[in-house]
């Protein structure tokens, strides 16, 4: 799966928001890609003195609340978003709306295989252009946000339905065990 992600990084253009990218080879690939103009990395990995990475006040390892992506970035200001699902798993309900809001081209999410179907169903409420690549115990979810529209009312309804469905899943698991 890592090779697939490295190929995607080679093909990226414009701005990039990386969430939870701690692999040195991925960070080097991002830095060596001349087509990426500006890169925001929200993680603790990598070197401190990279020319391409946008720094948040105290360096690129400053904590930015994933729930508040809309506060830090303007609407449709990021071309590509690449994130590790382990990092956004706790904030998935608010991350979905935030990622649709800030992203204008493609969103890439990679992680473990057990949660891919639930995540795909949640993103299908916004767009139907979703591609899933499974490899062993990991997945890569590619979401095309070029024609996706986001508004406050739709986001609110989707967050409520996500909360309701997650609550039902939790109660079902609790009763089944």
Backbone as a printed PyTorch tensor [residue, N CA C, xyz], in Angstrom:
tensor([[[  0.8290,  -1.1940,   0.0000],
         [  0.0000,   0.0000,   0.0000],
         [  0.8700,   1.2530,   0.0000]],

        [[  2.0020,   1.1640,   0.6640],
         [  2.8940,   2.3130,   0.7420],
         [  3.3830,   2.7280,  -0.6450]],

        [[  3.6390,   1.7510,  -1.5180],
         [  4.0840,   2.0630,  -2.8770],
         [  3.0030,   2.8140,  -3.6450]],

        [[  1.7440,   2.4240,  -3.4460],
         [  0.6270,   3.0950,  -4.0950],
         [  0.5260,   4.5540,  -3.6360]],

        [[  0.7080,   4.7740,  -2.3510],
         [  0.6580,   6.1330,  -1.8060],
         [  1.8200,   6.9670,  -2.3390]],

        [[  2.9960,   6.3630,  -2.4680],
         [  4.1500,   7.0860,  -3.0070],
         [  3.9220,   7.4750,  -4.4710]],

        [[  3.2520,   6.6180,  -5.2470],
         [  2.9190,   6.9570,  -6.6340],
         [  1.9420,   8.1310,  -6.6870]],

        [[  0.9910,   8.1300,  -5.7670],
         [  0.0120,   9.2200,  -5.7100],
         [  0.7040,  10.5280,  -5.3490]],

        [[  1.6360,  10.4810,  -4.4100],
         [  2.3760,  11.6880,  -4.0090],
         [  3.1730,  12.2320,  -5.1890]],

        [[  3.7570,  11.3420,  -6.0140],
         [  4.4940,  11.7910,  -7.1910],
         [  3.6060,  12.5450,  -8.1830]],

        [[  2.3280,  12.1450,  -8.2770],
         [  1.4180,  12.7510,  -9.2450],
         [  0.7050,  13.9950,  -8.7190]],

        [[  0.8490,  14.3330,  -7.4480],
         [  0.1350,  15.4690,  -6.8610],
         [  0.6620,  16.7990,  -7.3770]],

        [[ -0.2670,  17.7760,  -7.4680],
         [  0.0770,  19.1400,  -7.8620],
         [ -0.6360,  20.1160,  -6.9420]],

        [[ -0.0840,  21.3010,  -6.7820],
         [ -0.7390,  22.3530,  -6.0030],
         [ -0.4170,  22.2780,  -4.5260]],

        [[ -1.4330,  22.4830,  -3.7000],
         [ -1.2520,  22.4680,  -2.2500],
         [ -1.6540,  21.1170,  -1.6810]],

        [[ -1.0530,  20.7820,  -0.5440],
         [ -1.2990,  19.4910,   0.0980],
         [ -1.4770,  19.7110,   1.5920]],

        [[ -2.4830,  19.0640,   2.1430],
         [ -2.6770,  19.0010,   3.5880],
         [ -2.4450,  17.5610,   3.9940]],

        [[ -1.4150,  17.3180,   4.7840],
         [ -1.0960,  15.9730,   5.2540],
         [ -1.4120,  15.8540,   6.7280]],

        [[ -2.2170,  14.8660,   7.0790],
         [ -2.6170,  14.6640,   8.4660],
         [ -2.1170,  13.2980,   8.9100]],

        [[ -1.2520,  13.2810,   9.8980],
         [ -0.7550,  12.0350,  10.4580],
         [  0.3110,  11.3530,   9.6320]],

        [[  0.9440,  12.0500,   8.7150],
         [  2.0080,  11.4560,   7.9020],
         [  3.2920,  11.5090,   8.7080]],

        [[  3.7570,  10.3540,   9.1370],
         [  4.9650,  10.3060,   9.9390],
         [  6.0670,   9.4850,   9.2830]],

        [[  5.7840,   8.8890,   8.1500],
         [  6.7570,   8.0820,   7.4390],
         [  7.7540,   8.9950,   6.7230]],

        [[  9.0130,   8.8020,   6.9840],
         [ 10.0640,   9.6490,   6.4170],
         [ 10.1170,   9.5720,   4.8970]],

        [[  9.8730,   8.3890,   4.3160],
         [  9.9260,   8.2840,   2.8550],
         [  8.8060,   9.0810,   2.2060]],

        [[  7.6240,   9.0920,   2.8260],
         [  6.5210,   9.9000,   2.2960],
         [  6.8410,  11.3860,   2.3940]],

        [[  7.3940,  11.8040,   3.5280],
         [  7.7370,  13.2140,   3.7070],
         [  8.8250,  13.6580,   2.7320]],

        [[  9.8130,  12.7960,   2.4850],
         [ 10.8620,  13.1200,   1.5190],
         [ 10.2980,  13.2010,   0.1130]],

        [[  9.3740,  12.2950,  -0.2030],
         [  8.7450,  12.2920,  -1.5250],
         [  7.9480,  13.5730,  -1.7360]],

        [[  7.2610,  14.0260,  -0.6900],
         [  6.5060,  15.2820,  -0.7710],
         [  7.4550,  16.4530,  -0.9870]],

        [[  8.5620,  16.4730,  -0.2560],
         [  9.5100,  17.5730,  -0.3810],
         [ 10.1940,  17.5820,  -1.7420]],

        [[ 10.4350,  16.4240,  -2.3200],
         [ 11.1110,  16.3430,  -3.6020],
         [ 10.1820,  16.5680,  -4.7920]],

        [[  8.8620,  16.5470,  -4.5770],
         [  7.9100,  16.7810,  -5.6540],
         [  7.8490,  18.2850,  -5.9330]],

        [[  8.3070,  18.6920,  -7.1260],
         [  8.3450,  20.1090,  -7.4820],
         [  6.9710,  20.6650,  -7.8170]],

        [[  6.0100,  19.8060,  -8.1170],
         [  4.6720,  20.2680,  -8.4800],
         [  3.8310,  20.6470,  -7.2580]],

        [[  4.2680,  20.2460,  -6.0610],
         [  3.5670,  20.6370,  -4.8350],
         [  4.1380,  21.9820,  -4.3950]],

        [[  3.2860,  23.0100,  -4.4380],
         [  3.7320,  24.3630,  -4.1020],
         [  3.8830,  24.5670,  -2.6080]],

        [[  2.8740,  24.1510,  -1.8530],
         [  2.8320,  24.3980,  -0.4280],
         [  2.2380,  23.1870,   0.2550]],

        [[  2.8010,  22.8290,   1.3980],
         [  2.3540,  21.6270,   2.0970],
         [  2.1660,  21.9370,   3.5680]],

        [[  0.9970,  21.6150,   4.0820],
         [  0.7130,  21.7240,   5.5120],
         [  0.7540,  20.3170,   6.0800]],

        [[  1.6110,  20.0820,   7.0600],
         [  1.7080,  18.7710,   7.6910],
         [  1.2570,  18.8980,   9.1350]],

        [[  0.2320,  18.1370,   9.4970],
         [ -0.2740,  18.1160,  10.8630],
         [  0.1050,  16.7860,  11.4850]],

        [[  1.3560,  16.6770,  11.9010],
         [  1.8540,  15.4630,  12.5450],
         [  3.1370,  15.7960,  13.2790]],

        [[  3.6800,  14.7860,  13.9440],
         [  4.9100,  14.9790,  14.6920],
         [  6.1350,  14.4550,  13.9620]],

        [[  5.9620,  13.8600,  12.7940],
         [  7.0800,  13.2230,  12.1080],
         [  7.8690,  14.1710,  11.2410]],

        [[  9.0250,  13.7120,  10.8020],
         [  9.8040,  14.4440,   9.8240],
         [ 10.8190,  15.4120,  10.3910]],

        [[ 11.5350,  16.0560,   9.4820],
         [ 12.5570,  17.0230,   9.8340],
         [ 11.9230,  18.3590,  10.1610]],

        [[ 12.6390,  19.1940,  10.8460],
         [ 12.1260,  20.4990,  11.2460],
         [ 12.4020,  21.5820,  10.2060]],

        [[ 13.4510,  21.4540,   9.3860],
         [ 13.8680,  22.5410,   8.5010],
         [ 13.6160,  22.2080,   7.0350]],

        [[ 12.3730,  22.0380,   6.6680],
         [ 12.0420,  21.7990,   5.2760],
         [ 11.5390,  23.0820,   4.6500]],

        [[ 11.9580,  23.3420,   3.4180],
         [ 11.6180,  24.6020,   2.7650],
         [ 10.1690,  24.6660,   2.3090]],

        [[  9.5610,  23.5350,   2.0160],
         [  8.2440,  23.5170,   1.4240],
         [  7.1200,  23.4960,   2.4440]],

        [[  7.3700,  23.0010,   3.6360],
         [  6.3180,  22.7930,   4.6090],
         [  5.9480,  24.1010,   5.2990]],

        [[  4.6750,  24.4090,   5.2820],
         [  4.1650,  25.6110,   5.9530],
         [  4.2060,  25.3730,   7.4470]],

        [[  4.7120,  26.3420,   8.1710],
         [  4.8740,  26.1830,   9.6080],
         [  3.7320,  26.8510,  10.3680]],

        [[  3.1880,  26.1620,  11.3330],
         [  2.2130,  26.7400,  12.2450],
         [  2.9780,  27.2520,  13.4500]],

        [[  2.7850,  28.4910,  13.8150],
         [  3.4070,  29.2290,  14.9020],
         [  4.6690,  28.6250,  15.4930]],

        [[  4.6120,  27.4360,  16.0760],
         [  5.7870,  26.8620,  16.7310],
         [  6.3340,  25.6660,  15.9650]],

        [[  6.1930,  25.6340,  14.6630],
         [  6.6960,  24.5230,  13.8820],
         [  5.5580,  23.6640,  13.3800]],

        [[  5.8960,  22.7230,  12.5320],
         [  4.8410,  21.9370,  11.9060],
         [  4.2900,  20.8560,  12.8080]],

        [[  4.8470,  20.6520,  13.9760],
         [  4.2950,  19.6550,  14.8870],
         [  3.3990,  20.2940,  15.9370]],

        [[  2.9720,  21.5330,  15.7040],
         [  2.0120,  22.1820,  16.6020],
         [  0.6690,  21.4800,  16.4560]],

        [[ -0.0210,  21.2980,  17.5520],
         [ -1.3070,  20.6170,  17.5310],
         [ -2.3710,  21.5250,  16.9240]],

        [[ -3.0430,  21.0490,  15.9060],
         [ -4.1850,  21.7190,  15.3140],
         [ -5.3620,  20.7900,  15.4850]],

        [[ -6.4340,  21.2990,  16.0450],
         [ -7.6060,  20.4850,  16.2870],
         [ -8.2410,  20.1150,  14.9480]],

        [[ -8.3090,  18.8400,  14.6580],
         [ -8.8460,  18.3640,  13.3920],
         [-10.3220,  18.7160,  13.2690]],

        [[-10.9970,  18.8390,  14.4000],
         [-12.4070,  19.2090,  14.3750],
         [-12.6070,  20.6010,  13.7870]],

        [[-11.5940,  21.4550,  13.8880],
         [-11.7280,  22.8500,  13.4790],
         [-10.9300,  23.1590,  12.2140]],

        [[-10.9420,  22.2540,  11.2450],
         [-10.2360,  22.4880,   9.9910],
         [-10.7630,  23.7200,   9.2700]],

        [[-12.0730,  23.9440,   9.3430],
         [-12.6820,  25.0900,   8.6520],
         [-12.1460,  26.4140,   9.1800]],

        [[-11.7500,  26.4340,  10.4450],
         [-11.2400,  27.6700,  11.0520],
         [ -9.8640,  28.0320,  10.4840]],

        [[ -9.0270,  27.0410,  10.2080],
         [ -7.6570,  27.2960,   9.7660],
         [ -7.5280,  27.4730,   8.2600]],

        [[ -8.4310,  26.8400,   7.4960],
         [ -8.3180,  26.8690,   6.0460],
         [ -9.6010,  27.4320,   5.4340]],

        [[ -9.4590,  28.1450,   4.3270],
         [-10.6110,  28.6990,   3.6240],
         [-11.3140,  27.6220,   2.8060]],

        [[-12.5010,  27.9520,   2.3290],
         [-13.2720,  27.0120,   1.5200],
         [-12.5420,  26.7400,   0.2110]],

        [[-12.4090,  25.4820,  -0.1180],
         [-11.7520,  25.0100,  -1.3430],
         [-10.3430,  25.5820,  -1.5200]],

        [[ -9.5840,  25.6500,  -0.4470],
         [ -8.2420,  26.2280,  -0.5220],
         [ -7.1420,  25.1750,  -0.6780]],

        [[ -7.4420,  23.9200,  -0.4410],
         [ -6.4420,  22.8520,  -0.5040],
         [ -6.7440,  21.9460,  -1.6930]],

        [[ -5.7340,  21.6910,  -2.5180],
         [ -5.9370,  20.8190,  -3.6810],
         [ -6.0360,  19.3530,  -3.2810]],

        [[ -5.1160,  18.8770,  -2.4630],
         [ -5.0650,  17.4670,  -2.0750],
         [ -4.9940,  17.3390,  -0.5640]],

        [[ -5.6760,  16.3310,  -0.0410],
         [ -5.6020,  16.0130,   1.3840],
         [ -5.2000,  14.5490,   1.4820]],

        [[ -4.1470,  14.2770,   2.2400],
         [ -3.6670,  12.9150,   2.4690],
         [ -3.6290,  12.7040,   3.9680]],

        [[ -4.3700,  11.6890,   4.4560],
         [ -4.3890,  11.5100,   5.9060],
         [ -4.3930,  10.0400,   6.2930]],

        [[ -3.8810,   9.8060,   7.4800],
         [ -3.8690,   8.4900,   8.1000],
         [ -5.1460,   8.3510,   8.9150]],

        [[ -5.8830,   7.2830,   8.6930],
         [ -7.1750,   7.1080,   9.3410],
         [ -7.0500,   6.9780,  10.8580]],

        [[ -5.9290,   6.4470,  11.3480],
         [ -5.7490,   6.3120,  12.8030],
         [ -5.8310,   7.6580,  13.5150]],

        [[ -5.3460,   8.7090,  12.8660],
         [ -5.3150,  10.0300,  13.4750],
         [ -6.7110,  10.6610,  13.5130]],

        [[ -7.4900,  10.4830,  12.4500],
         [ -8.7970,  11.1430,  12.3680],
         [ -9.9450,  10.2630,  12.8430]],

        [[ -9.6620,   9.0660,  13.2770],
         [-10.7140,   8.1210,  13.6680],
         [-11.5990,   8.6740,  14.7830]],

        [[-11.0110,   9.3230,  15.7690],
         [-11.7880,   9.8740,  16.8860],
         [-12.6750,  11.0250,  16.4500]],

        [[-12.2710,  11.7490,  15.4210],
         [-12.9810,  12.9460,  14.9740],
         [-13.6840,  12.7440,  13.6400]],

        [[-13.9930,  11.5140,  13.2750],
         [-14.4340,  11.2230,  11.9130],
         [-15.7070,  11.9740,  11.5200]],

        [[-16.6300,  12.1670,  12.4350],
         [-17.8780,  12.8630,  12.0820],
         [-17.6100,  14.3090,  11.6710]],

        [[-16.8050,  15.0190,  12.4280],
         [-16.5170,  16.4080,  12.0740],
         [-15.4470,  16.5060,  10.9870]],

        [[-14.5680,  15.5080,  10.8960],
         [-13.5280,  15.5330,   9.8720],
         [-14.1160,  15.4150,   8.4750]],

        [[-15.1710,  14.6220,   8.3320],
         [-15.7670,  14.4290,   7.0070],
         [-16.2610,  15.7660,   6.4590]],

        [[-17.0210,  16.5000,   7.2530],
         [-17.5300,  17.7980,   6.7980],
         [-16.3840,  18.7870,   6.5700]],

        [[-15.3860,  18.7840,   7.4450],
         [-14.2530,  19.6890,   7.3000],
         [-13.4120,  19.3930,   6.0730]],

        [[-13.2160,  18.1110,   5.7890],
         [-12.3990,  17.7420,   4.6290],
         [-13.1090,  18.0790,   3.3240]],

        [[-14.4340,  17.9360,   3.2890],
         [-15.1930,  18.3060,   2.0950],
         [-15.1170,  19.8270,   1.9010]],

        [[-15.1610,  20.5640,   2.9890],
         [-15.1550,  22.0290,   2.9380],
         [-13.8230,  22.5740,   2.4080]],

        [[-12.6840,  22.0880,   2.9050],
         [-11.3940,  22.6720,   2.5390],
         [-10.8070,  22.0970,   1.2540]],

        [[-11.2450,  20.9260,   0.8340],
         [-10.6480,  20.2350,  -0.2990],
         [-11.3740,  20.5850,  -1.5850]],

        [[-10.6020,  20.8040,  -2.6680],
         [-11.2420,  21.0760,  -3.9460],
         [-10.9320,  20.0450,  -5.0190]],

        [[-10.0170,  19.1130,  -4.7690],
         [ -9.7370,  18.0960,  -5.7820],
         [ -9.8760,  16.6840,  -5.2180]],

        [[ -8.8170,  16.1420,  -4.6200],
         [ -8.8670,  14.7480,  -4.1680],
         [ -8.4930,  14.6290,  -2.7020]],

        [[ -9.1400,  13.6560,  -2.0720],
         [ -8.9030,  13.3270,  -0.6740],
         [ -8.4650,  11.8730,  -0.6180]],

        [[ -7.3390,  11.6100,   0.0300],
         [ -6.8030,  10.2620,   0.1570],
         [ -6.7530,   9.8940,   1.6360]],

        [[ -7.3820,   8.7790,   1.9890],
         [ -7.3650,   8.2940,   3.3710],
         [ -6.8320,   6.8720,   3.3380]],

        [[ -5.8260,   6.5910,   4.1520],
         [ -5.2960,   5.2330,   4.2370],
         [ -5.3440,   4.7600,   5.6850]],

        [[ -5.4790,   3.4490,   5.8670],
         [ -5.5530,   2.9080,   7.2140],
         [ -5.8230,   1.4210,   7.2210]],

        [[ -6.3870,   0.9200,   8.3390],
         [ -6.6620,  -0.5080,   8.4520],
         [ -8.0130,  -0.8410,   7.8260]],

        [[ -8.2030,  -2.1030,   7.4730],
         [ -9.2830,  -2.5260,   6.5980],
         [-10.6550,  -2.5930,   7.2500]],

        [[-10.7490,  -2.7140,   8.5600],
         [-12.0380,  -3.0070,   9.1800],
         [-13.0290,  -1.8480,   9.1210]],

        [[-12.5870,  -0.6260,   8.9580],
         [-13.4850,   0.5240,   8.9870],
         [-13.7870,   1.1210,   7.6200]],

        [[-13.3220,   0.5240,   6.5570],
         [-13.4300,   1.1620,   5.2460],
         [-14.8720,   1.2600,   4.7570]],

        [[-15.7030,   0.2770,   5.0090],
         [-17.0760,   0.3090,   4.5070],
         [-17.9000,   1.3880,   5.1980]],

        [[-17.7430,   1.5310,   6.5080],
         [-18.4640,   2.5910,   7.2280],
         [-18.0180,   3.9690,   6.7510]],

        [[-16.7240,   4.1310,   6.5570],
         [-16.1960,   5.4080,   6.0910],
         [-16.6840,   5.7210,   4.6760]],

        [[-16.7200,   4.7160,   3.8250],
         [-17.1930,   4.9020,   2.4590],
         [-18.6680,   5.3070,   2.4520]],

        [[-19.4730,   4.6790,   3.2820],
         [-20.8990,   5.0270,   3.3700],
         [-21.0900,   6.4750,   3.8170]],

        [[-20.2680,   6.9280,   4.7500],
         [-20.3900,   8.3020,   5.2330],
         [-20.0220,   9.3090,   4.1480]],

        [[-18.9840,   9.0240,   3.3710],
         [-18.5970,   9.9430,   2.3030],
         [-19.5540,   9.8780,   1.1150]],

        [[-20.2820,   8.7770,   0.9550],
         [-21.2410,   8.6770,  -0.1460],
         [-22.4170,   9.6270,   0.0290]],

        [[-22.6320,  10.1480,   1.2160],
         [-23.6840,  11.1520,   1.4230],
         [-23.3030,  12.4730,   0.7710]],

        [[-22.0250,  12.6820,   0.4930],
         [-21.5630,  13.9110,  -0.1400],
         [-21.2540,  13.7190,  -1.6240]],

        [[-20.6110,  12.6220,  -1.9760],
         [-20.2040,  12.3980,  -3.3610],
         [-20.2480,  10.9010,  -3.6850]],

        [[-20.4240,  10.5940,  -4.9610],
         [-20.4670,   9.2000,  -5.4060],
         [-19.1630,   8.7700,  -6.0750]],

        [[-18.2410,   9.6880,  -6.2440],
         [-16.9730,   9.3920,  -6.9020],
         [-15.9410,   8.9330,  -5.8780]],

        [[-16.0830,   7.6760,  -5.4310],
         [-15.2180,   7.1170,  -4.4020],
         [-14.5980,   5.8260,  -4.9300]],

        [[-13.3070,   5.6960,  -4.7320],
         [-12.5890,   4.4950,  -5.1630],
         [-11.8900,   3.9030,  -3.9500]],

        [[-12.0160,   2.5790,  -3.7710],
         [-11.3880,   1.8870,  -2.6470],
         [-10.3590,   0.9100,  -3.1940]],

        [[ -9.1420,   0.9980,  -2.6640],
         [ -8.0830,   0.0570,  -3.0060],
         [ -7.7300,  -0.7000,  -1.7380]],

        [[ -7.9240,  -2.0240,  -1.7760],
         [ -7.6230,  -2.8610,  -0.6160],
         [ -6.3760,  -3.6800,  -0.9120]],

        [[ -5.5150,  -3.7910,   0.1020],
         [ -4.2920,  -4.5490,  -0.0460],
         [ -3.9540,  -5.1660,   1.3070]],

        [[ -4.1830,  -6.4590,   1.4500],
         [ -3.8990,  -7.1180,   2.7170],
         [ -4.7820,  -6.5940,   3.8230]],

        [[ -4.1810,  -6.0230,   4.8520],
         [ -4.9210,  -5.4970,   5.9950],
         [ -5.0990,  -3.9830,   5.9380]],

        [[ -4.7900,  -3.3700,   4.8110],
         [ -4.8920,  -1.9170,   4.7280],
         [ -5.7460,  -1.5110,   3.5290]],

        [[ -6.1570,  -0.2580,   3.5370],
         [ -6.9660,   0.2730,   2.4460],
         [ -6.5020,   1.6690,   2.0900]],

        [[ -6.8790,   2.0890,   0.9020],
         [ -6.6780,   3.4540,   0.4400],
         [ -7.9940,   3.9020,  -0.1670]],

        [[ -8.5610,   4.9460,   0.3930],
         [ -9.8360,   5.4920,  -0.0590],
         [ -9.5450,   6.7850,  -0.8140]],

        [[ -9.9560,   6.8470,  -2.0830],
         [ -9.7250,   8.0220,  -2.9200],
         [-11.0740,   8.6630,  -3.2010]],

        [[-11.2560,   9.8860,  -2.7340],
         [-12.5210,  10.5950,  -2.8740],
         [-12.2930,  11.8130,  -3.7580]],

        [[-13.0640,  11.9160,  -4.8230],
         [-12.9600,  13.0410,  -5.7440],
         [-13.9450,  14.1180,  -5.3060]],

        [[-13.4540,  15.2650,  -4.8870],
         [-14.2840,  16.3560,  -4.3760],
         [-14.4250,  17.5140,  -5.3630]],

        [[-14.1430,  17.2940,  -6.6380],
         [-14.1980,  18.3860,  -7.6020],
         [-15.6050,  18.9490,  -7.7690]],

        [[-16.6170,  18.1040,  -7.7530],
         [-17.9990,  18.5530,  -7.9550],
         [-18.8320,  18.4670,  -6.6930]],

        [[-18.2030,  18.3650,  -5.5440],
         [-18.9190,  18.2150,  -4.2840],
         [-19.3010,  19.5790,  -3.7290]],

        [[-20.5330,  19.6780,  -3.3160],
         [-21.0330,  20.9110,  -2.7130],
         [-21.2540,  20.6670,  -1.2260]],

        [[-20.8650,  21.6160,  -0.4090],
         [-21.0620,  21.5130,   1.0360],
         [-21.8000,  22.7530,   1.5140]],

        [[-22.7890,  22.5460,   2.3640],
         [-23.4540,  23.6690,   3.0020],
         [-23.7280,  23.3220,   4.4550]],

        [[-24.0310,  24.3180,   5.2460],
         [-24.1570,  24.1570,   6.6930],
         [-25.3110,  23.2260,   7.0550]],

        [[-26.4330,  23.3830,   6.3850],
         [-27.6110,  22.5770,   6.7070],
         [-27.3650,  21.0900,   6.4270]],

        [[-26.7750,  20.8080,   5.2610],
         [-26.4820,  19.4200,   4.9000],
         [-25.4570,  18.8170,   5.8660]],

        [[-24.4440,  19.5970,   6.2390],
         [-23.4360,  19.1210,   7.1890],
         [-24.0600,  18.7930,   8.5370]],

        [[-24.9440,  19.6390,   8.9940],
         [-25.6000,  19.4140,  10.2760],
         [-26.4600,  18.1540,  10.2560]],

        [[-27.2420,  17.9740,   9.2000],
         [-28.0620,  16.7690,   9.0800],
         [-27.2040,  15.5020,   9.0090]],

        [[-26.1130,  15.5720,   8.2610],
         [-25.2360,  14.4140,   8.1570],
         [-24.5580,  14.0970,   9.4850]],

        [[-24.1340,  15.1170,  10.2310],
         [-23.5150,  14.8780,  11.5410],
         [-24.5020,  14.2200,  12.5010]],

        [[-25.7540,  14.6610,  12.4590],
         [-26.7760,  14.0600,  13.3240],
         [-27.0260,  12.6060,  12.9240]],

        [[-27.1080,  12.3380,  11.6290],
         [-27.3280,  10.9510,  11.1970],
         [-26.1180,  10.0740,  11.5270]],

        [[-24.8860,  10.6140,  11.3930],
         [-23.6930,   9.8540,  11.7630],
         [-23.7000,   9.5270,  13.2500]],

        [[-24.0600,  10.5100,  14.0600],
         [-24.1260,  10.3120,  15.5060],
         [-25.1690,   9.2600,  15.8670]],

        [[-26.3160,   9.3340,  15.2420],
         [-27.3860,   8.3690,  15.4880],
         [-26.9580,   6.9610,  15.0790]],

        [[-26.3700,   6.8250,  13.8940],
         [-25.9160,   5.5020,  13.4200],
         [-24.7970,   4.9420,  14.2880]],

        [[-23.8610,   5.7850,  14.7020],
         [-22.7840,   5.3260,  15.5790],
         [-23.3270,   4.8890,  16.9350]],

        [[-24.3310,   5.6200,  17.4360],
         [-24.9730,   5.2340,  18.6990],
         [-25.6850,   3.8950,  18.5830]],

        [[-26.3820,   3.6770,  17.4760],
         [-27.0450,   2.3850,  17.2570],
         [-26.0320,   1.2440,  17.1470]],

        [[-24.9370,   1.4940,  16.4490],
         [-23.8900,   0.4690,  16.3380],
         [-23.3060,   0.1330,  17.7030]],

        [[-23.0800,   1.1510,  18.5130],
         [-22.5200,   0.9410,  19.8480],
         [-23.4830,   0.1340,  20.7200]],

        [[-24.7700,   0.4790,  20.6960],
         [-25.7770,  -0.2420,  21.4920],
         [-25.9170,  -1.6770,  20.9990]],

        [[-25.8860,  -1.8910,  19.7000],
         [-25.9680,  -3.2360,  19.1370],
         [-24.7730,  -4.0760,  19.5770]],

        [[-23.5760,  -3.5020,  19.5120],
         [-22.3870,  -4.2290,  19.9600],
         [-22.4560,  -4.5400,  21.4540]],

        [[-22.9570,  -3.6030,  22.2250],
         [-23.0800,  -3.7900,  23.6590],
         [-24.0640,  -4.9070,  23.9890]],

        [[-25.1940,  -4.9220,  23.3130],
         [-26.2040,  -5.9610,  23.5450],
         [-25.7600,  -7.3300,  23.0120]],

        [[-25.0180,  -7.3370,  21.9220],
         [-24.5530,  -8.5950,  21.3400],
         [-23.5000,  -9.2570,  22.2390]],

        [[-22.7220,  -8.4640,  22.9330],
         [-21.7000,  -9.0250,  23.8030],
         [-22.2760,  -9.3210,  25.1590]]])
